Amino acid sequence: MKRVIGIGNALTDMLVNLPNDKVLSQFSLPKGSMSLVGTATQTQISKSVAGYPYSLSLGGSASNTIRAMARLGCDVGFIGKVGADTTGDFFEQALQNLNIEPFILRSTQRSGKCVSLVSPDGERTMVTHLGAASELSADDIDEKMFDGYDCLYIEGYLVQDHDLIRSAIQKAKKHGLKIAIDLASFNVVAENLDFLHALVSDYVDIIFANKDEARTFTGEEEPLNALQALSEICELSVVKIGMKGALIKRGNEVVHVGIMAAAKRVDTTGAGDFYAAGFLSGLCDDLTLRQCGTIGAITSGKVIEVVGTTFGEEAWQHVFQLVKKVKNEKYLF
């Protein structure tokens, strides 16, 4: 596996730092969840948090992963849809600036936005209006997009459009690609459980899940049991268990990899996306599972030190130094 193409919602993130969780209760938003809403609801929520500190950045789960993989030196592409607006122009140009091959389609709708509500403990609750991103359809997926790629990486939020996901996966499989998916959110898993079970069983080679998503998907309370259940239908399974790290299984090999202690835990937005980026970059370099998991821990540990999913060049240089040590087997968790 050398070249990875991602598909996902092309979004701009508005990250709001909350002083408390009152707004979550006010709008009945489960903490840590992702909810799809209309423009009116998103505007209401935005007005309710007006005056709180916020920042803007490129977002979308698969986009985060692919952009981080590009910084790690991987050969990557991205499929998504944006509006015919300045936000859409910004999104596409940002991909090109990172040497990501863009397969960006345009819509008459405005570009999508995700309001990410960051609680004082760093947990994020996302309220997303997909806008143009929601118009990405099965008919938009051209088989030629997969030429030269080895793996299709899918964000779990897309499984709500069954036809789109099925079309993308079948066309990618026809070109011999492996399929990797991140389950993304426990409530999305619960709402699409039967479809996801069939999808993973029939097509998916690599699966990423946190402990809540793994429990919802498998029905197993214990992460190790959930890992075993996932491994019975996937070639490679990863269950992230928060501060305890991650459990990884491929064939008969089971590995437990710890975390990289963050200097400060500011915002968990993108932690799972960056973990997948680090892990997949390791697979692209034919590294061991422990090395892959360690790089995932490094990238996810670094992103939670900042608000949003963009950090500076100094932080990236630190990541590169640590990854070099991992590749030389001098820094493993």
N, C-alpha and C positions, 0 to 999 in steps of 0.2 A: 504494500500500500504506500504510494508515493504522492498522489495528487488527490485532494479532497475538495468536493464542491458542496456548498451548503444551500439549503432552501429554507426560507422563513419569512416572517413578517418584517418588512423594512420600515422601521419606526424611528422616530425621534423621542428621546426620553426627557421628561421633566421630572427631576428628582427633588422632592420636597422633604426637608428635615422637620419632623414633627416634635413638638415639646412633650406630647403625651399621645395616647391612643384614642382620645375622645372622638375624633373624626371617623375612626374605623367603626366605632359603635353607632355613631350617628347615621352612617350609611349602610350598616349591617354588612361590613366587609370582614370576612374571616382573616385574621392576621396571618400573613405569609402566603396568601392566595393570589391568584390572578383572575380578575373579572372583566369580561367584555361588556362594554356599555355603549350607549349611543352618545351623540355629541352633546345633547342636553344634560345628561347625567354627568358626563365628564366635566362640562362647564360648571355645573353646580358644585361638584367636589373641588374644582380648581378655585372657585370663588370662596369656598369655606376655608381654604388654607392660604388665602391671599395674605401677604405680609410675612409669611414664614420664609426662611432662607431656602433658595432653590438654585438649581443649575440645569443646563441643557447639554445633551450629548447625543451622539448616535446610539441607537438602541436596537432592540430585537434580539432574541436569544441566539439564533443561529448566526446572525450578523456579528454579535459579540465574539462568538467562538471563532468564526472565520477570520475576523480582524486580528484577534490575538494570535491565531496560527500563522498569519502572514508576518507578524512581528517576530515570531519564533523561527522564521525562515522557510516556512512551508509553501508549497505551490498550491494555491487555492483559488476557488471561484465562488460566486454567490448569485442566487436566483431570488428575485423579489420584485415587488411592484410598488411604485410611488406615484404621487400626483405630478401633474404638469405644472409644478410650482417651484419656487426657490428652495424650499425644503427638500424636494425631490432631487433638484440639481446638486444641492449640497451633499446629499446621501451618496449619489453616484460618483461625484468627484472624490469624495473621501475614500471610496473603495479603490479608485484608480490611483490615488496618491499612495496607497499601500501595496500597489502591484497586485491587487485582487482582480481577477477577470470578472467584469460585471455583466450579468444577464439581467438588466433592469428594464422592466416593462413600465409603461406609463398609463395613467388613468385620468379620467376627467374629474374624479373625486380628489379632495385635498389629501396630502400625505398623512399617514397615520401617526398617532402620538400615544405614548404611554406615560401616565402620571404615576410615578413610583413614590409611594408614601413610606418614608423611612422612619421607623420608630426609634425611640431613644436607645434601645438595645441593639440597633443595627439591622433588625429584621425589616424586610421590605414587603409591602402589600401593593400590588399593581392594579391599576384601573386603566384599561386599554380601550381606546377607540381606534379600530384598525384603519378606517378610511380607505385609501387606495389599496392598502395591503390586502384588504378583504376581497378584492376583485381578482387576485391571482387565482387562476382557475386551471382545471385539467387541460383545457385547450391551449393554454399558454405554454405548456411544457413541451418543448421541441426535443426530440431524441438527440439532435446534434449537440445540445447543451452538455451532454455527458461524454462526448468524444474526448478521449485522452485522460479521463479521470478514473480513479480506482475505487473511490468511496463517495457515497452520498450521505451527508449528515443532515438530519431532519430535526427541527425543534418540535417538541411535543405539542405546543400550542396549535400547530397546524392540523392535528388529527381531528379537529372539529369540522374540517372540510374533508369528508371521507373520499369523495371523488378525486380531489386534487392529490391527496397523499397516495391513493392507490395508483393513479396514473403516473405520478413521478417515480414511484418505486418500481412499477412494472417496466417502465421505459429504461430506468437505470439498470435494473437486473438484466434486461435484454442486451445491454452493453457490457455486462460482466462486472458491474460495480458491486462492492459490498454495501450494506445498508447499516448505518449507525443512527440511533435515535436517543434523544434525551427526553425522559417522560415529563419534565418541565414543571408540573404542578399537580398536587394530589387531587384537587377538585376537578381538573380537566381529565385526569385518569378515571375518576369515579363516574363522570358524565359520559365517558366513551369506552367503558370497560370492555364490553363484548367486542367492539370493533378493534380495540387495541390488542386484545388477546389473539384474535385471528391474524392481525397484521404482523405481530411479533413472531407468532408461531410459523407463519408462512414465509416471511421475507427478511426479518431483521437478523443481522449478524452480531452487532455490538449494541448493548443497551446500557444507558446511564440512568440511575435513579437515586434520589435521596431516600432516607429510611421511611418517610411518610408515603412517598410515591410507591416504593417497593411494597410496603404493607398493603396499600390500597389495591395495587395490581395483583399481588399474589394471595392476599388474605392471611399472610404469615406475620405474626407479631414480631418475632425475633429476626433481626437483619440477616443473620447467618442462614436461617431457614429460607428467608426470602431470596437470598443470593442463590441458594441451591435450586429453588423453584425456577428462577430466571435462567440459570445455567442449563436447565433441562431443555430449554427451547431456544437458547442463544449460544453462539460460539464463544462470546466473551461478555461477561456481565460485571457491572460495577455498581455497588451499593455504597453511597456516601453516608456516613454516620456521624456527621457534625464534628464536634471537637475530638472525637475518637478516630477520625480519619476516614478510611474507605476500605471496603472489602472487595476483592477482585478475584474472579474465577474464570479460567479458560481450561477446558478439558478437566484433567485431574489436578491442575495446579490452582491452589488457593493462596492468596497473599493478603496480608493486612498491612496497609501503609498508613502511617500517622500523618499529622498535619505540620505545616510550618507555622510556628507561632507568629501571629501578626504583631507588629509594633503597637498597633492600636486597631480596635475593631470599630470601624466607623459606619460601614454600610455593606450589607451582604448582597446588594444588587450585582448580578453578574458572576457571583462566586461559582455557581454550577457551570455557567457558560465557559468561564476561564479554566475550570478544572478539566472540562472536556477538551478544551484547546490544548492544554499542556499534555494531557494523556494521549490524544490523537497525534500530536507532534512527535511524541516518543514512538508511537507505532510506525509513523512514517520513516523514522530512523532505525527501525528494526531493533528497538531496545527491549529489555526485559519488562515484565509486568511491574516489578518493583520500581524500575527506573521510570516507566511511564507514569505510575501513580505518584512518584515523588515530584516529577515535573508538574503534574496536575496540582499537587499540594502547594507547590511554589507559586504558580500563577494565581490560583484561587486565594492563597494567603496574602498575596500582594494586592489584589484588587479590592479586598475588603478594608484596606487601609485608607481608601479614598472614597469620596462621594461619587457615585456613578461608575462607569467602566473605562474611564480614560485616565491614565496616569503618565507622569512625565518621563523624559528620557533618562534621568538619573535612576528612576525606579526600574526601567527596562534594562539598563546596563547591569543593575544588581541581579535581575532575573537571569540575564545572559551568563553572568559569572557563575551563578549557582547551577544553571543547566549544564554548563561545561564540566563542572565538578561531578554532576550526576552521570554524565556520559563517560567520565573516567572512573566511575564507581567510587568516588571519594566523598560523596554526599548523598546518602540514602536513608530514608526513614523506615 
